Amino acid sequence: MWNDVRQLADRIGTRRIEDLFDNANRAQEFSLHAAGMLLDYSKTQFDDQIRAALVAVAQQAGVESRREEMFGGARINETEGRAVLHTALRNLDGGPVLVDDADVMPAVMETLKRMEAVADGIRASDATDVVNIGIGGSDLGPKMATIALSPYHDGPRCHFVSNVDGADISDVLRRCDPATTVFIVASKTFTTIETMNNAQTAKDWLAHHGVSDEGRFVALSSNAEKAAEWGIPGEKVLGFEDWVGGRYSVWGPIGLTLMVAIGAEAFRAFLRGAQEMDRHFRAAPLHQNMPVLLALVGLFHNQVLGHATRAVLPYDNRLARLPAYLQQLEMESNGKGVSMDGQPLEVSSGPVVWGEPGTNGQHAFYQLIHQGTRTVPCEFLVGAAGHEGDLRHHQDLLVANCLAQSEALMKGRSMDEAREILRAKGLEGAELERQAAHRVFPGNRPSTTLVYPLLTPEVLGRIIALYEHRVFVEGVILGINSYDQWGVELGKELATSLGPVVTGEVSSEGKDGSTRQLVEYVKLYR
Ligand code: F6P
């Protein structure tokens, strides 16, 4: 399947990306407009043949039929026997969605209304602070989106506690008043150790301050039984089905804290934005399909050219948590070593995803991106406008920096250009040669840029849905199940068995020498 693409890639040789712009229409031919956003992938080695060969790979892998299966409620999460229907959560006016011949939409809309009633209730109450207790998908999505949409906040202050490290909850509770704080316990399973410990600590904190916990906890979970056992009654539980994966769950009850922060109307706008991207993804032909193209660029860099990481670089400070969110979305989904049929994967698993907002990253790790010996494909995101209308010059500088980075990565600076600059400063001879070498930028480093009008709830919805579908396409082409996460289990099991070893209730005998040594050191200082 990959042969054609690999052969074409072999022929790239020393070709410079910037020379591809001899085609005056390249920028337009290697860009896409969808849902009001522009994806420019022209600063890559893509040419007509490579793109066509990759689209053929997507076709052969069955992306189109799999896409229909996903939207249609088929159980494409085969190792867990589940449908994958986060798209149903934002299907505000898209008609029925069937799972086993039953339409799930009435229940989805009913839950959305219940969420709105709960959120409105909290917003209208005397609550000053809301603390979301959850981890992984029950934290990263709502936290990333709540930070992203801070200009729309008109509710109580919202905090997020995820880490089992007591420092996390302590630092949050210190800022809250027990009399006016509401806790939202977000956990699909309602068994996650970190979340259950943090929730218990919150309960103890209320008791310690002589405040009743009645009515102060809301649960967001698929496991109403466990929530009830824990003491949260049914009317305070917002449930969702097993076909909503944790890292795809911000669109439903797990998004409650976001809804509390921005209100029900803005939350619906967030859903509408995602629905718009869903419609584009489902209908557009593969070669004009934004999530598909983003996936093909990613696969080309990762699978064909062998670049093991990709940097996500939002030039939008409020997207500070987007890289962390995408780490879970992409790496928990596509970090698999076994294909759908249980065979070892013959290709590499998905790449390492990392990043920080620009311009901060420029003053930290961009050195390696520009001059290091490894190529790091970069994905820039930037809003045409910012919310700070009175600080327009900041936005102008931000955009200029973003565009400058992709240009610099592509063009680089040759030895001759470096010499010229130094000669103008009066250097010559051996010293000029030595200094010039350090000022060479190899260039020819690929990047994509996604530009959107302004980071509104609607636009954020479109961006997140774009990445979700990109992960889907990459997963289908790799032949893996993007919707399970067995790789997180072993560590959880061992942590459970190591708990009593750390406290000293159980001896460390039988553990490896390294683990025993570490336990002994910890015990010395406890
Ligand atoms: O351990 C991984 C994981 O299962 C993630 O997939 C999930 O988002 C997270 O833990 C939290 O799970 P839960 O929502 O069930 O507490």
Boltz pocket constraint, residues with backbone or C-beta under 6 A from the ligand:
constraints:
  - pocket:
      binder: B
      contacts: [[A, 135], [A, 136], [A, 137], [A, 138], [A, 186], [A, 187], [A, 188], [A, 189], [A, 190], [A, 191], [A, 192], [A, 195], [A, 246], [A, 247], [A, 332], [A, 485], [A, 488]]
      max_distance: 6.0
